[in-house]
Amino acid sequence: MSRSVSVLLPIVPTRAEQAAPFAAFVQWRGARALWQGQVLLNEQHQILAQLSGMGLRVPFGIGVSLMPLRHPVQAAIEARTLAAASGHPVTAGFGPGARAFQAMALGEPYKSPLTACREYLTIVRGLLDGDEVDQRGTYFSYSGSIPRSPAPPVEVGLGVLRPGMARIAGETADVAITWLTPPSYVRDVIVPALREGAEAVGRPAPRVVSIVPMAAAADGRNTLAVLGAGSSDHFAAPHYRDMLTRAGVEVDGEDPSATAESLLAAGEPSPATPRRWRPVSPRTTRRAPTRWSSTMPDWG
């Protein structure tokens, strides 16, 4: 397996033992990292740290942790602790979440998600670098540092769907993490915005990790229905609908399979036969509800 490809857990484990086969797969096949996103059933850092304690020590990625659930100081501590436990680098991705979730967790959504993300990542990055942070922000503030401790490096990532957030990632992040973004959209919209943000502050542009659905094309399986079912919640979310529309995808609010078909057409060539699988997006592959694990190509 290419070292530019990672694996995202295709299940939501309640115990680390359930995730162990996928961590072993990453070890044995030489994938870049094992990733898990934010869920409310478990705490993702603890599951991954437990895998390390079981001897399954691999690089980990979090794509993404939702900012309303933890202060950036706690986020920095958790990410560094996971790196120390695993003995490998960690990519700690963060995102503001949907406006509806922000209101659930905070009482009201961020008036400026871009400002919230800039403040959050600035604190996390500064603390992980060992800096003394002194920030009084609109949403996130901290004055101080955290004790230094030996650990492998932690990359700070930001979830990115649209140009405004990509520019913030260019200013503050090591990694831009996309979800369901067609390759042409990443190339023509996301990457230029990343470069613009990075150039504005005189730093290198972040690398890109894109998460895309994957389904095994078994005999008799309707792969479009599988991909549609696995991504239906995202297709319905306003910020994803906006991104997909910008990318030239026809979003059908009544038929996720139709949206999946349009998304495939906007990315790589559609499957010529049901026996061939094509990724929806360039770099990272995400789970579909088939219990197959996902691969995550990395744009370096």
RASULBEL-V866296 format. One line per field, one symbol per residue. psi: psi as a letter, one per 30 degrees, with the letter a starting at -180 (. if undefined). A space follows every 50 residues. Layout:
BEGIN
psi: ???
END
This chain:
BEGIN
psi: kkfgklkkkgljkfleeffeeeeeeeeefglelklkaklfeljeeeeeee eefggijlklkjilkkeffkkfeeeeeeeeeeeeefgllkjjkllfllee eeeeeffllkejeeeeeeeeeeeeeeeffgljkikjleeklkjaalkkkk lllkkklkkkeleeeeeeeeeflfkkjlkgkleeeeefeeeeeeeeeeef ghlkkllkkkkklkkkilkfkjeeeeeeefgeeeffkeeeeeeeeeggkj jjffjeeeeeeeeeefclklkelffkkkkflefkklllhfgkllkjkkg.
END
